[in-house]
């Protein structure tokens, strides 16, 4: 300890290292206790850009484990500012409506700031961190660009889904491969020829759901829409014979063999017929011979 300077010998080695000797020299020859509430100056040498991290807080808070606010992303310095980390976003900064500059603003803050497009002068609000993470531009200019960027039509792309295009029904609605884009959200007609019973699967679906990365196929083939090839009547005729037509809204021909809807069937008990509810067909097993429903093993 030097005469006339604070005695920090009772502080931890890390706090002694981060003690700012010049800015704290005016404290005189006091003895600094770890639990002291005195606010003093600290200096952190860990800035990646080499700029000094200097801040003021109490000794007791540092003793309890509080760290450098710059390294923790709580205070802004040169290397963590919006101007340094996201210069493209700093160009959209609305200097007239924001109290701080990009140099004074953390790039990772969730503060809703004011932005202004240098091209169209459009103004809007958005969190700083979201703008930095997405690296997005002006929403108005981006919207115009999307409208200008036209997607190809089915005819231009010679898309393989033209094999399932229902020309007759689509023509009645004035939909043609030449005027329907791959990203269209309008419902158009399709026909699938993969029915094992030889019956076409007719359905309506928006092109964008069929052309995007996770494509949606024929609902009949997937068991989401009933057809003769996947109906309960076709797959399990014995269950159809026990069908309670009075208590079921649909017939066996209108229910898929793996429907998730419960159903009522007629069963014989003690010489009398009773109506009994079955669980969803997706939760039961069906004995194909003679075609009766049995509980699925847990």
GUPAFI-728115 format. One record per residue: residue number from 1; chain; x, y, z of N, C-alpha, C in turn. Coordinates in steps of 0.001 Angstrom, whole numbers. Example, Ala and Ser with C-alpha at 12.3 -4.5 7.8 and 13.67 -1.06 7.14 Angstrom:
2
1, A, 13190, -5690, 7800, 12300, -4500, 7800, 13200, -3300, 7800 $
2, A, 12850, -2250, 7080, 13670, -1060, 7140, 12900, 30, 7870 $
***
This chain:
298
1, A, 842, -1207, 0, 0, 0, 0, 871, 1249, 0 $
2, A, 585, 2180, -901, 1328, 3427, -971, 698, 4447, -30 $
3, A, 1537, 5274, 619, 997, 6293, 1535, 82, 7258, 792 $
4, A, -1051, 7580, 1400, -1990, 8532, 815, -2963, 7923, -163 $
5, A, -2828, 6600, -472, -3736, 5922, -1394, -4629, 4953, -627 $
6, A, -5807, 4622, -1168, -6713, 3695, -477, -6068, 2331, -270 $
7, A, -6367, 1719, 876, -5889, 376, 1187, -6946, -621, 712 $
8, A, -6636, -1383, -349, -7597, -2343, -923, -7143, -3777, -700 $
9, A, -6289, -3982, 287, -5696, -5301, 512, -6717, -6353, 910 $
10, A, -7875, -5946, 1454, -8886, -6926, 1869, -9812, -7336, 722 $
11, A, -9702, -6691, -413, -10521, -7061, -1574, -9932, -8281, -2261 $
12, A, -10768, -8976, -3039, -10302, -10155, -3770, -9265, -9746, -4811 $
13, A, -8405, -10693, -5245, -7388, -10367, -6251, -7983, -9783, -7533 $
14, A, -9157, -10303, -7959, -9766, -9780, -9186, -10197, -8330, -9009 $
15, A, -10811, -8016, -7853, -11256, -6641, -7620, -10064, -5698, -7468 $
16, A, -8987, -6192, -6891, -7784, -5366, -6798, -7237, -5061, -8191 $
17, A, -7344, -6068, -9083, -6858, -5870, -10445, -7729, -4867, -11203 $
18, A, -9059, -4857, -10937, -9973, -3979, -11661, -10192, -2633, -10948 $
19, A, -9541, -2451, -9825, -9605, -1160, -9120, -8929, -99, -9982 $
20, A, -9607, 1049, -10167, -9031, 2112, -10999, -8183, 3029, -10098 $
21, A, -6848, 2906, -10149, -6005, 3656, -9201, -6051, 5166, -9402 $
22, A, -6108, 5620, -10642, -6071, 7062, -10891, -7370, 7738, -10452 $
23, A, -8511, 7158, -10873, -9804, 7787, -10577, -10207, 7653, -9111 $
24, A, -9567, 6716, -8394, -9893, 6536, -6979, -8839, 7145, -6052 $
25, A, -7844, 7817, -6621, -6751, 8345, -5803, -7228, 9404, -4817 $
26, A, -8253, 10157, -5198, -8737, 11238, -4339, -9428, 10730, -3076 $
27, A, -9642, 9408, -2974, -10271, 8865, -1767, -9338, 8978, -562 $
28, A, -8067, 9123, -831, -7105, 9255, 268, -6715, 7905, 842 $
29, A, -6136, 7917, 2018, -5612, 6693, 2614, -6633, 5919, 3410 $
30, A, -7846, 5761, 2908, -8881, 5018, 3629, -8670, 3521, 3449 $
31, A, -9244, 2733, 4344, -9201, 1281, 4213, -10523, 826, 3609 $
32, A, -10456, 183, 2461, -11661, -216, 1731, -12067, -1620, 2167 $
33, A, -13260, -1747, 2723, -13782, -3033, 3176, -14602, -3683, 2060 $
34, A, -14605, -5028, 1969, -15381, -5721, 922, -16871, -5403, 959 $
35, A, -17421, -5102, 2138, -18851, -4821, 2235, -19193, -3348, 2177 $
36, A, -18256, -2527, 1808, -18486, -1084, 1783, -19506, -705, 716 $
37, A, -20367, 244, 1064, -21351, 736, 103, -20845, 1917, -703 $
38, A, -19585, 2273, -541, -19014, 3410, -1262, -18922, 3093, -2759 $
39, A, -19369, 4036, -3574, -19277, 3880, -5024, -17911, 4373, -5492 $
40, A, -17195, 3488, -6164, -15842, 3804, -6636, -15726, 3444, -8110 $
41, A, -14603, 3775, -8706, -14375, 3549, -10131, -13652, 2224, -10351 $
42, A, -14052, 1554, -11449, -13460, 267, -11807, -13055, 301, -13277 $
43, A, -12135, -575, -13630, -11654, -643, -15009, -11484, -2100, -15405 $
44, A, -12073, -2484, -16561, -11973, -3860, -17065, -11119, -3863, -18330 $
45, A, -10105, -4745, -18417, -9208, -4763, -19580, -9620, -5748, -20670 $
46, A, -10847, -6291, -20609, -11211, -7406, -21485, -11955, -7018, -22751 $
47, A, -11974, -5753, -23134, -12675, -5347, -24358, -11968, -5923, -25580 $
48, A, -12685, -6648, -26464, -12057, -7215, -27666, -11467, -6153, -28582 $
49, A, -12050, -4955, -28553, -11562, -3886, -29427, -10478, -3051, -28765 $
50, A, -10179, -3346, -27504, -9117, -2625, -26826, -9528, -1327, -26170 $
51, A, -10823, -972, -26222, -11234, 284, -25587, -11450, 48, -24090 $
52, A, -11165, 1044, -23252, -11277, 849, -21799, -12734, 764, -21342 $
53, A, -12982, -182, -20460, -14296, -304, -19823, -14175, 310, -18434 $
54, A, -14694, 1489, -18243, -14607, 2192, -16962, -16021, 2501, -16484 $
55, A, -16320, 2137, -15247, -17653, 2383, -14701, -17575, 2581, -13190 $
56, A, -18678, 3006, -12603, -18737, 3309, -11180, -19822, 2476, -10519 $
57, A, -19479, 1795, -9457, -20461, 1044, -8671, -19881, 795, -7292 $
58, A, -20704, 318, -6362, -20251, 147, -4978, -19347, -1071, -4833 $
59, A, -18492, -1026, -3818, -17594, -2144, -3528, -18398, -3381, -3151 $
60, A, -19474, -3202, -2389, -20272, -4349, -1937, -20900, -5097, -3111 $
61, A, -21349, -4369, -4130, -21933, -5035, -5299, -20880, -5848, -6036 $
62, A, -19674, -5301, -6152, -18605, -6054, -6804, -18239, -7291, -5997 $
63, A, -18268, -7160, -4666, -17963, -8298, -3799, -19004, -9398, -3971 $
64, A, -20270, -8993, -4203, -21343, -9985, -4393, -21309, -10621, -5781 $
65, A, -20429, -10159, -6652, -20253, -10852, -7933, -20670, -10101, -9169 $
66, A, -21120, -8837, -9052, -21463, -8100, -10268, -20214, -7899, -11115 $
67, A, -20391, -8018, -12421, -19249, -7972, -13332, -19289, -6709, -14175 $
68, A, -18375, -6643, -15115, -18267, -5477, -15988, -19547, -5309, -16799 $
69, A, -20238, -4179, -16702, -21500, -3996, -17434, -21307, -3952, -18948 $
70, A, -20115, -3594, -19401, -19847, -3567, -20840, -19730, -4992, -21381 $
71, A, -18994, -5837, -20651, -18855, -7238, -21076, -20173, -7995, -20960 $
72, A, -21047, -7565, -20035, -22341, -8215, -19843, -23411, -7678, -20788 $
73, A, -23068, -6739, -21660, -24038, -6192, -22609, -25039, -5251, -21985 $
74, A, -24683, -4658, -20845, -25585, -3731, -20161, -25233, -2274, -20442 $
75, A, -23993, -2026, -20804, -23539, -679, -21162, -22863, -747, -22519 $
76, A, -22920, 348, -23246, -22405, 358, -24610, -20977, 878, -24645 $
77, A, -20167, 223, -25456, -18838, 732, -25766, -18646, 597, -27270 $
78, A, -17501, 974, -27746, -17289, 1053, -29190, -17552, -272, -29898 $
79, A, -17091, -1375, -29308, -17194, -2660, -30002, -18594, -3259, -29938 $
80, A, -19481, -2771, -29029, -20824, -3348, -28893, -21923, -2414, -29387 $
81, A, -21549, -1301, -29976, -22549, -321, -30410, -23205, -739, -31718 $
82, A, -24369, -177, -31971, -25080, -434, -33224, -24254, 35, -34414 $
83, A, -23562, 1153, -34264, -22766, 1695, -35366, -21648, 752, -35773 $
84, A, -21063, 30, -34796, -19943, -870, -35087, -20416, -2245, -35531 $
85, A, -21396, -2819, -34817, -21813, -4192, -35084, -22803, -4314, -36233 $
86, A, -23562, -3282, -36514, -24568, -3348, -37586, -24610, -2014, -38330 $
87, A, -23556, -1696, -39071, -23524, -396, -39770, -24645, -232, -40785 $
88, A, -25125, -1347, -41374, -26237, -1240, -42330, -27493, -759, -41625 $
89, A, -27745, -1280, -40414, -28923, -852, -39670, -28782, 593, -39183 $
90, A, -27546, 1011, -38909, -27324, 2385, -38455, -27732, 3398, -39522 $
91, A, -27725, 2973, -40791, -28126, 3878, -41874, -29626, 4189, -41820 $
92, A, -30410, 3296, -41179, -31855, 3509, -41064, -32226, 4265, -39779 $
93, A, -31236, 4631, -38979, -31489, 5279, -37687, -32132, 6646, -37892 $
94, A, -33216, 6880, -37148, -33909, 8165, -37241, -33301, 9118, -36204 $
95, A, -32358, 9935, -36643, -31638, 10818, -35721, -32544, 11899, -35140 $
96, A, -33623, 12228, -35826, -34518, 13280, -35336, -35398, 12806, -34179 $
97, A, -35711, 11494, -34129, -36672, 10994, -33140, -36041, 10121, -32052 $
98, A, -34782, 9728, -32206, -34107, 8937, -31180, -33229, 9842, -30325 $
99, A, -33299, 9643, -29001, -32519, 10486, -28089, -31026, 10183, -28181 $
100, A, -30693, 8921, -28485, -29288, 8525, -28575, -28885, 8319, -30035 $
101, A, -27588, 8242, -30260, -27045, 7974, -31593, -26744, 6486, -31718 $
102, A, -26483, 5962, -32926, -26091, 4559, -33077, -24832, 4217, -32287 $
103, A, -23935, 5183, -32103, -22715, 4952, -31322, -23019, 4805, -29837 $
104, A, -24163, 5312, -29397, -24543, 5260, -27981, -25573, 4171, -27689 $
105, A, -25879, 3346, -28687, -26941, 2338, -28559, -26366, 939, -28697 $
106, A, -26729, 49, -27762, -26296, -1347, -27836, -26948, -2045, -29021 $
107, A, -26165, -2841, -29741, -26719, -3576, -30877, -27675, -4667, -30426 $
108, A, -27551, -5134, -29177, -28405, -6214, -28692, -29548, -5773, -27810 $
109, A, -29821, -4480, -27734, -30901, -4012, -26870, -32264, -4290, -27489 $
110, A, -33249, -4566, -26627, -34621, -4785, -27094, -35429, -3490, -27131 $
111, A, -34753, -2372, -26955, -35411, -1071, -27018, -36070, -867, -28379 $
112, A, -37328, -406, -28357, -38017, -71, -29605, -37543, 1311, -30045 $
113, A, -36831, 1351, -31145, -36258, 2597, -31642, -37029, 3087, -32857 $
114, A, -36748, 4317, -33243, -37353, 4924, -34427, -36409, 4741, -35615 $
115, A, -36992, 4354, -36758, -36197, 4108, -37962, -36756, 4930, -39117 $
116, A, -35886, 5227, -40076, -36310, 6006, -41240, -35530, 5533, -42458 $
117, A, -36253, 5217, -43522, -35615, 4728, -44746, -34947, 5899, -45477 $
118, A, -33673, 5773, -45824, -33000, 6855, -46546, -33451, 6980, -47998 $
119, A, -34188, 5972, -48489, -34625, 5991, -49890, -36036, 6551, -50061 $
120, A, -36998, 6023, -49264, -38395, 6442, -49437, -38905, 7302, -48281 $
121, A, -38056, 7527, -47258, -38398, 8350, -46082, -39499, 7743, -45226 $
122, A, -39808, 6455, -45427, -40807, 5788, -44584, -40275, 5674, -43158 $
123, A, -41127, 5930, -42158, -40739, 5870, -40751, -41526, 4777, -40032 $
124, A, -40871, 4085, -39113, -41529, 3017, -38361, -40755, 2755, -37070 $
125, A, -41348, 1944, -36181, -40722, 1539, -34927, -40425, 48, -34964 $
126, A, -39319, -355, -34346, -38969, -1775, -34246, -37857, -1929, -33217 $
127, A, -37803, -3082, -32496, -36713, -3318, -31546, -35368, -3374, -32266 $
128, A, -34351, -2820, -31637, -33019, -2784, -32251, -32489, -4194, -32475 $
129, A, -32595, -5063, -31454, -32038, -6417, -31560, -32669, -7200, -32707 $
130, A, -33979, -7046, -32917, -34646, -7780, -33999, -34160, -7307, -35359 $
131, A, -33954, -5998, -35502, -33438, -5461, -36760, -32034, -5991, -37032 $
132, A, -31205, -6039, -35987, -29828, -6511, -36149, -29802, -7995, -36474 $
133, A, -30617, -8784, -35759, -30635, -10235, -35962, -31119, -10600, -37359 $
134, A, -32165, -9959, -37832, -32736, -10285, -39143, -32060, -9537, -40284 $
135, A, -31289, -8504, -39948, -30615, -7671, -40949, -31592, -7263, -42050 $
136, A, -32752, -6759, -41644, -33805, -6413, -42599, -33719, -4948, -42999 $
137, A, -34322, -4633, -44123, -34318, -3270, -44630, -35618, -2557, -44338 $
138, A, -35990, -1662, -45226, -37227, -904, -45080, -38422, -1796, -45402 $
139, A, -39423, -1899, -44515, -40574, -2773, -44787, -41371, -2335, -46005 $
140, A, -41444, -1026, -46255, -42202, -555, -47416, -41467, -909, -48708 $
141, A, -40174, -673, -48750, -39403, -1002, -49954, -39379, -2509, -50190 $
142, A, -39290, -3299, -49097, -39277, -4758, -49230, -40596, -5261, -49780 $
143, A, -41718, -4655, -49349, -43038, -5046, -49842, -43163, -4773, -51338 $
144, A, -42653, -3633, -51766, -42695, -3313, -53195, -41860, -4295, -53989 $
145, A, -40698, -4675, -53451, -39821, -5608, -54156, -40481, -6965, -54313 $
146, A, -41224, -7411, -53269, -41917, -8697, -53354, -42981, -8678, -54443 $
147, A, -43671, -7534, -54573, -44705, -7453, -55608, -44083, -7451, -57003 $
148, A, -42887, -6848, -57091, -42224, -6791, -58393, -41668, -8155, -58779 $
149, A, -41147, -8895, -57785, -40545, -10203, -58047, -41656, -11223, -58275 $
150, A, -42004, -11451, -59508, -43119, -12330, -59866, -42651, -13781, -59911 $
151, A, -43455, -14651, -59311, -43139, -16067, -59367, -43581, -16637, -60711 $
152, A, -42925, -17701, -61169, -43308, -18286, -62459, -44660, -18977, -62385 $
153, A, -45330, -19049, -63510, -46585, -19791, -63597, -46268, -21272, -63763 $
154, A, -47292, -22115, -63600, -47093, -23552, -63794, -46646, -23845, -65220 $
155, A, -47170, -23079, -66168, -46799, -23284, -67570, -45344, -22908, -67803 $
156, A, -44910, -21778, -67229, -43525, -21343, -67389, -42556, -22317, -66724 $
157, A, -42936, -22826, -65549, -42050, -23727, -64814, -42114, -25158, -65321 $
158, A, -43142, -25466, -66162, -43355, -26852, -66613, -43312, -27796, -65404 $
159, A, -44073, -27416, -64393, -44038, -28103, -63105, -44669, -29490, -63200 $
160, A, -44124, -30433, -62428, -44614, -31811, -62445, -46050, -31932, -61939 $
161, A, -46514, -30952, -61147, -47894, -31002, -60663, -48917, -30772, -61768 $
162, A, -48470, -30398, -62963, -49397, -30287, -64095, -50031, -31639, -64413 $
163, A, -49364, -32731, -63989, -49937, -34064, -64181, -51198, -34246, -63342 $
164, A, -51348, -33450, -62275, -52525, -33551, -61412, -53452, -32350, -61581 $
165, A, -53173, -31491, -62532, -54011, -30310, -62772, -55355, -30737, -63346 $
166, A, -56452, -30310, -62718, -57790, -30651, -63203, -58219, -29573, -64203 $
167, A, -57904, -29815, -65474, -58125, -28800, -66505, -59601, -28424, -66634 $
168, A, -60490, -29403, -66581, -61912, -29134, -66797, -62498, -28267, -65685 $
169, A, -62295, -28660, -64440, -62891, -27898, -63335, -62195, -26550, -63136 $
170, A, -60892, -26486, -63373, -60194, -25210, -63223, -60578, -24221, -64318 $
171, A, -60848, -24738, -65519, -61241, -23850, -66617, -62562, -23164, -66300 $
172, A, -63447, -23874, -65592, -64735, -23278, -65226, -64552, -22106, -64262 $
173, A, -63463, -22129, -63477, -63164, -21033, -62544, -62145, -20057, -63124 $
174, A, -61828, -20227, -64399, -60864, -19366, -65104, -59454, -19485, -64527 $
175, A, -59115, -20680, -64040, -57743, -20960, -63624, -57075, -21790, -64712 $
176, A, -55918, -21344, -65164, -55168, -22052, -66196, -53696, -22093, -65785 $
177, A, -52935, -23066, -66257, -51501, -23102, -65939, -50774, -21832, -66362 $
178, A, -51314, -21124, -67333, -50655, -19912, -67829, -50914, -18683, -66956 $
179, A, -51942, -18721, -66099, -52233, -17551, -65260, -52202, -17869, -63764 $
180, A, -51682, -19032, -63383, -51595, -19427, -61977, -50135, -19635, -61604 $
181, A, -49654, -18870, -60633, -48251, -18982, -60227, -48067, -20105, -59207 $
182, A, -46811, -20528, -59043, -46517, -21606, -58099, -46810, -21189, -56658 $
183, A, -46742, -19905, -56376, -46974, -19432, -55011, -48368, -18909, -54765 $
184, A, -49292, -19163, -55691, -50655, -18656, -55537, -51329, -19255, -54303 $
185, A, -52121, -18435, -53608, -52855, -18891, -52430, -54328, -19160, -52730 $
186, A, -54696, -19101, -53997, -56080, -19361, -54380, -56306, -20866, -54516 $
187, A, -57501, -21309, -54141, -57827, -22731, -54214, -58084, -23139, -55656 $
188, A, -57354, -24146, -56111, -57559, -24679, -57457, -57871, -26169, -57349 $
189, A, -58329, -26746, -58448, -58749, -28148, -58462, -57598, -29051, -58904 $
190, A, -57540, -30222, -58253, -56521, -31212, -58588, -57191, -32572, -58734 $
191, A, -56537, -33459, -59455, -57022, -34827, -59605, -55834, -35775, -59487 $
192, A, -55948, -36730, -58560, -54893, -37726, -58340, -55354, -39053, -58932 $
193, A, -54470, -39710, -59682, -54829, -40951, -60377, -54239, -42189, -59702 $
194, A, -53877, -42075, -58427, -53231, -43194, -57743, -54195, -44060, -56942 $
195, A, -55493, -43881, -57135, -56474, -44672, -56387, -56399, -46136, -56808 $
196, A, -56193, -47071, -55871, -56136, -48492, -56238, -57457, -49037, -56768 $
197, A, -58555, -48330, -56489, -59858, -48740, -56997, -60147, -48129, -58364 $
198, A, -59209, -47331, -58867, -59392, -46737, -60188, -60285, -45519, -60206 $
199, A, -60631, -44991, -59019, -61488, -43814, -58954, -60626, -42571, -58748 $
200, A, -60760, -41532, -59565, -59931, -40332, -59403, -60170, -39671, -58046 $
201, A, -59094, -39210, -57446, -59190, -38441, -56205, -59289, -36963, -56569 $
202, A, -60440, -36358, -56332, -60651, -34949, -56652, -60561, -34125, -55371 $
203, A, -59789, -33063, -55416, -59664, -32203, -54238, -59228, -30801, -54655 $
204, A, -59438, -29853, -53727, -59023, -28460, -53946, -57928, -28097, -52941 $
205, A, -56944, -27351, -53423, -55833, -26965, -52565, -55085, -25807, -53215 $
206, A, -54541, -24916, -52402, -53776, -23782, -52924, -52432, -24259, -53454 $
207, A, -51979, -23744, -54598, -50694, -24168, -55161, -49518, -23979, -54209 $
208, A, -49526, -22895, -53404, -48353, -22652, -52557, -48149, -23745, -51516 $
209, A, -49223, -24436, -51093, -49073, -25532, -50139, -48554, -26799, -50804 $
210, A, -48634, -26850, -52130, -48184, -28040, -52843, -46793, -27865, -53451 $
211, A, -46309, -26633, -53533, -45018, -26388, -54176, -43921, -25982, -53202 $
212, A, -44275, -25661, -51948, -43240, -25270, -50990, -42451, -26495, -50549 $
213, A, -41435, -26261, -49719, -40497, -27329, -49359, -41213, -28525, -48727 $
214, A, -42090, -28276, -47764, -42857, -29358, -47152, -44180, -29487, -47907 $
215, A, -44130, -30215, -48991, -45277, -30282, -49893, -46412, -31117, -49303 $
216, A, -47626, -30706, -49629, -48820, -31434, -49205, -49350, -32201, -50402 $
217, A, -49555, -33496, -50226, -50006, -34327, -51330, -51502, -34549, -51327 $
218, A, -51914, -35622, -51991, -53328, -35960, -52128, -53922, -36308, -50760 $
219, A, -55001, -35657, -50333, -55589, -35941, -49021, -56233, -37321, -48946 $
220, A, -56678, -37850, -50079, -57273, -39195, -50076, -56196, -40245, -49843 $
221, A, -55068, -40105, -50535, -53971, -41053, -50355, -53419, -40985, -48931 $
222, A, -53501, -39804, -48315, -53001, -39630, -46951, -54034, -40020, -45903 $
223, A, -55259, -40364, -46327, -56300, -40770, -45396, -57005, -39630, -44708 $
224, A, -56826, -38410, -45212, -57507, -37263, -44609, -58848, -36979, -45275 $
225, A, -59077, -37548, -46444, -60328, -37356, -47180, -60803, -38722, -47657 $
226, A, -62099, -38993, -47489, -62608, -40328, -47779, -62768, -40559, -49273 $
227, A, -62491, -41776, -49659, -62670, -42240, -51038, -63041, -43715, -50947 $
228, A, -63504, -44276, -52031, -63877, -45687, -52024, -62699, -46568, -51646 $
229, A, -61489, -46115, -51994, -60308, -46940, -51743, -59887, -46945, -50276 $
230, A, -60310, -45951, -49498, -59868, -45908, -48099, -61024, -45875, -47108 $
231, A, -62237, -46156, -47573, -63402, -46070, -46687, -63489, -47278, -45766 $
232, A, -64189, -47090, -44669, -64424, -48180, -43725, -65234, -49288, -44386 $
233, A, -66179, -48920, -45224, -67029, -49888, -45908, -66207, -50822, -46780 $
234, A, -65177, -50289, -47437, -64351, -51097, -48332, -63391, -51984, -47565 $
235, A, -62736, -51415, -46550, -61690, -52156, -45844, -62254, -53148, -44836 $
236, A, -63348, -52796, -44163, -63873, -53638, -43097, -65387, -53794, -43242 $
237, A, -65829, -54592, -44193, -67272, -54740, -44448, -68039, -55304, -43253 $
238, A, -67385, -56125, -42407, -68096, -56687, -41256, -68450, -55596, -40245 $
239, A, -67567, -54603, -40101, -67878, -53482, -39220, -69049, -52694, -39786 $
240, A, -69104, -52591, -41094, -70197, -51859, -41740, -71538, -52520, -41464 $
241, A, -71542, -53860, -41364, -72792, -54568, -41101, -73319, -54268, -39696 $
242, A, -72423, -53919, -38765, -72839, -53631, -37391, -73053, -52139, -37158 $
243, A, -72935, -51348, -38191, -73020, -49884, -38075, -74396, -49437, -37584 $
244, A, -74423, -48542, -36600, -75678, -48002, -36087, -76022, -46751, -36901 $
245, A, -76802, -46938, -37953, -77122, -45833, -38858, -77978, -44760, -38180 $
246, A, -78701, -45135, -37128, -79568, -44165, -36457, -78767, -43187, -35593 $
247, A, -77623, -43643, -35074, -76868, -42807, -34146, -75583, -42232, -34734 $
248, A, -75210, -42661, -35922, -74029, -42102, -36582, -74456, -41110, -37660 $
249, A, -73811, -39987, -37711, -74140, -38976, -38721, -73678, -39398, -40111 $
250, A, -72608, -40188, -40171, -72049, -40610, -41455, -72239, -42100, -41644 $
251, A, -72174, -42531, -42879, -72256, -43953, -43211, -70844, -44524, -43296 $
252, A, -70683, -45846, -43280, -69350, -46436, -43423, -68649, -46023, -44714 $
253, A, -69421, -45684, -45745, -68816, -45245, -47004, -68272, -43829, -46906 $
254, A, -68679, -43093, -45866, -68246, -41703, -45700, -67178, -41540, -44626 $
255, A, -66685, -42659, -44085, -65687, -42629, -43014, -64439, -43357, -43484 $
256, A, -63270, -42761, -43254, -62032, -43437, -43634, -61753, -44581, -42671 $
257, A, -60991, -45550, -43136, -60710, -46733, -42334, -59869, -46414, -41107 $
258, A, -59217, -45276, -41111, -58428, -44859, -39953, -58906, -43508, -39435 $
259, A, -60207, -43324, -39381, -60772, -42067, -38894, -60466, -41886, -37409 $
260, A, -60309, -40645, -36989, -60088, -40366, -35568, -61383, -40017, -34842 $
261, A, -62529, -40290, -35492, -63829, -40024, -34882, -64407, -41309, -34283 $
262, A, -64967, -41243, -33055, -65628, -42427, -32493, -66906, -42743, -33267 $
263, A, -67366, -43980, -33151, -68565, -44395, -33886, -69400, -45336, -33022 $
264, A, -70675, -45490, -33396, -71603, -46375, -32688, -71877, -47601, -33545 $
265, A, -71781, -48788, -32933, -72073, -50030, -33643, -73082, -50831, -32819 $
266, A, -73802, -51720, -33487, -74787, -52570, -32826, -74115, -53869, -32405 $
267, A, -74271, -54234, -31143, -73709, -55486, -30639, -74821, -56296, -29978 $
268, A, -74647, -57605, -30011, -75646, -58492, -29405, -75157, -58919, -28033 $
269, A, -76036, -58744, -27018, -75681, -59105, -25656, -76908, -59706, -24975 $
270, A, -76762, -60931, -24487, -77865, -61626, -23811, -79094, -61707, -24705 $
271, A, -78859, -61908, -25982, -79965, -62052, -26911, -80578, -60755, -27370 $
272, A, -80108, -59619, -26839, -80645, -58317, -27247, -79572, -57513, -27962 $
273, A, -80026, -56610, -28825, -79106, -55735, -29558, -78899, -54442, -28770 $
274, A, -77664, -54053, -28623, -77313, -52827, -27921, -76414, -51974, -28810 $
275, A, -76540, -50654, -28643, -75667, -49724, -29364, -74461, -49421, -28485 $
276, A, -73274, -49608, -29038, -72039, -49459, -28271, -71090, -48511, -28997 $
277, A, -70456, -47634, -28223, -69518, -46680, -28846, -68133, -47284, -28954 $
278, A, -67577, -47190, -30145, -66203, -47618, -30374, -65274, -46415, -30262 $
279, A, -64037, -46640, -29842, -63068, -45532, -29849, -62714, -45172, -31285 $
280, A, -61981, -44077, -31489, -61566, -43737, -32856, -60862, -44904, -33525 $
281, A, -61114, -45088, -34815, -60543, -46228, -35520, -59026, -46163, -35584 $
282, A, -58460, -44959, -35408, -57011, -44845, -35389, -56428, -45395, -34093 $
283, A, -57296, -45637, -33055, -56828, -46125, -31766, -57201, -47584, -31520 $
284, A, -57700, -48274, -32526, -58098, -49666, -32353, -57482, -50509, -33452 $
285, A, -57475, -51800, -33220, -57080, -52746, -34246, -58331, -53440, -34761 $
286, A, -58317, -53781, -36019, -59478, -54439, -36610, -59063, -55807, -37122 $
287, A, -59727, -56810, -36606, -59471, -58178, -37034, -60008, -58338, -38448 $
288, A, -59105, -58551, -39398, -59541, -58618, -40794, -60385, -59869, -41063 $
289, A, -60340, -60808, -40187, -61156, -62004, -40380, -61781, -62363, -39043 $
290, A, -63011, -61970, -38792, -64059, -61558, -39742, -64205, -60056, -39935 $
291, A, -63230, -59227, -39522, -63356, -57795, -39761, -64007, -57052, -38617 $
292, A, -63796, -57510, -37394, -64403, -56858, -36240, -63360, -55982, -35548 $
293, A, -63844, -54996, -34797, -62968, -54087, -34067, -62595, -54702, -32732 $
294, A, -61314, -54681, -32390, -60841, -55180, -31105, -59962, -54108, -30479 $
295, A, -59854, -54053, -29135, -59031, -53021, -28492, -57568, -53173, -28872 $
296, A, -56867, -52051, -29023, -55441, -52074, -29306, -54680, -52380, -28022 $
297, A, -53621, -53182, -28121, -52825, -53509, -26952, -52138, -52249, -26436 $
298, A, -52102, -52002, -25125, -51454, -50795, -24579, -49945, -50877, -24762 $
***
